[in-house]
Amino acid sequence: MKLLITGGAGFIGSAVIRHIIQHTQDSVVNIDKLTYAGNLESLSAVSASARYRFEQVDICDRAALDQVFSEHQPDAVMHLAAESHVDRSIDGPAEFIQTNIVGTYQLLEAARAYWNSLDNQRKQAFRFHHISTDEVYGDLPHPNDENSVDRASAQHVDLKTNLQEPTVNVGRASARHVGLKADLQEQQGLPLFTEATAYAPSSPYSASKASSDHLVRAWQRTYGLPILVTNCSNNYGPYHFPEKLIPLVILNALEGKPLPIYGAGDQIRDWLYVEDHACALYTVICQGQVGETYNIGGHNEKQNIEVVRTICSLLDELAPAATRQLTAPNGTPLVNYSDLLTHVADRPGHDRRYAIDASKIQRELNWLPAETFETGLRKTVQWYLDNQAWCQRVQDGSYQGERLGAQQ
Ligand SMILES: NC(=O)c1ccc[n+]([C@@H]2O[C@H](COP(=O)([O-])OP(=O)(O)OC[C@H]3O[C@@H](n4cnc5c(N)ncnc54)[C@H](O)[C@@H]3O)[C@@H](O)[C@H]2O)c1
């Protein structure tokens, strides 16, 4: 199989390409605009393979996309190219609308024209896999919220009320109702995101991804394009751009810089090791049912403060502060990295809790993450310790570690 992968020079796209070249016989054509987030060095382990090709293309450029489809004749598309950082979307939403919405539209149209030109057998086998995020669902009740159980129950009652009204979406609503009910029982009143959870994005980033998800599903309903959609929780792991929470904390700590905690630090995310995500995406493109959505999660709900404290403990063990001669904020020699924790104002519109119900992909496609949070985070910290030159080169670019996304 020949896969056309968009955004393959990014964090997750490069993990997908490394997975495919190293663990399968498939070929990959990587198309990427190489924005600040794209880095071909993340592909150095596989770029010499005869099964790998790179084309520097902007997904908003329809003529260039047509040329790529016609020249490479792919069997499937995995669409990861996106502007992906929430804080950047707050400072400048325009690029997010352009790439995530207009770019997805252009890619869908190029894929549809190409798909229509295929013979019947290849047309049947063709897939367009759109990679999205759990952030499209908005946020969930948080255990620290007053009346969080009441809020969850209220949501449940709302759904019940809605179900009594005539609707053309009874199947979906019922599934959502049943899913939510099961979750309420399972999570002591706190629901999870299921594939049928209603969209309620909070940030320009998540709204632009939600919009692209709708376009992809509409291209199936309207034109019959064989699509698959996956919505995944927060990823972490090697080659993660240093402005995201986990690499930022590791790199700041190693330099003795403050470790920023947004607000109380009690925001909950469900963390997935990026190589587990790559494996899940390959499973979906090979075995997923056309038209279906699969939620992908790590079964690891953690508060941000807990994540930062765990990184500090791992660094205390793997790269003790004393050996690096770092100074604590009070001017004395730094003993524990957690002494660098600094609370900063919260991000506007910050979602409180994300948590994925990933039982469908487990049940139907037999996929489960291989890493626990503890094993994945240990590997990640070790990778950043071993690859500080990569980080330095990435940081030499436009990103200089400044605080992004604080403006209201
Ligand atoms: N990082 C996460 O935790 C996470 C979680 C769930 C879903 N996702 C989704 O997965 C996908 C990949 O995320 P990531 O973290 O690897 O992002 P990333 O920002 O690391 O990489 C995005 C890549 O897309 C490329 N790109 C951007 N605009 C482009 C354009 N107009 N044309 C062509 N290429 C362009 C960039 O150069 C970069 O290589 C995104 O669609 C994101 O929404 C990410």
The ligand as an ORCA input file, in Angstrom:
! r2SCAN-3c Opt
* xyz 0 1
  N      -0.382     16.680     19.561
  C      -1.458     16.137     20.102
  O      -1.488     15.882     21.314
  C      -2.662     15.787     19.237
  C      -3.690     15.066     19.813
  C      -4.766     14.691     19.007
  C      -4.792     15.050     17.669
  N      -3.792     15.770     17.141
  C      -3.862     16.095     15.702
  O      -2.849     15.355     15.052
  C      -2.306     16.098     13.954
  C      -0.818     16.235     14.083
  O      -0.522     16.897     15.317
  P       0.986     17.213     15.746
  O       1.009     17.382     17.209
  O       1.908     16.262     15.104
  O       1.164     18.657     15.066
  P       2.502     19.421     14.705
  O       2.171     20.861     14.861
  O       3.664     18.858     15.434
  O       2.719     19.085     13.147
  C       1.918     19.599     12.138
  C       2.637     19.417     10.818
  O       1.784     19.935      9.786
  C       2.571     20.730      8.914
  N       1.699     21.756      8.332
  C       1.117     22.804      8.961
  N       0.414     23.538      8.078
  C       0.528     22.924      6.876
  C       0.023     23.183      5.577
  N      -0.742     24.259      5.330
  N       0.324     22.329      4.572
  C       1.129     21.256      4.792
  N       1.663     20.980      5.993
  C       1.359     21.802      7.025
  C       3.656     21.320      9.806
  O       4.794     21.750      9.040
  C       3.962     20.165     10.729
  O       4.958     19.335     10.183
  C      -3.048     17.433     13.949
  O      -4.073     17.356     12.998
  C      -3.616     17.547     15.354
  O      -4.806     18.284     15.343
  C      -2.706     16.154     17.892
*
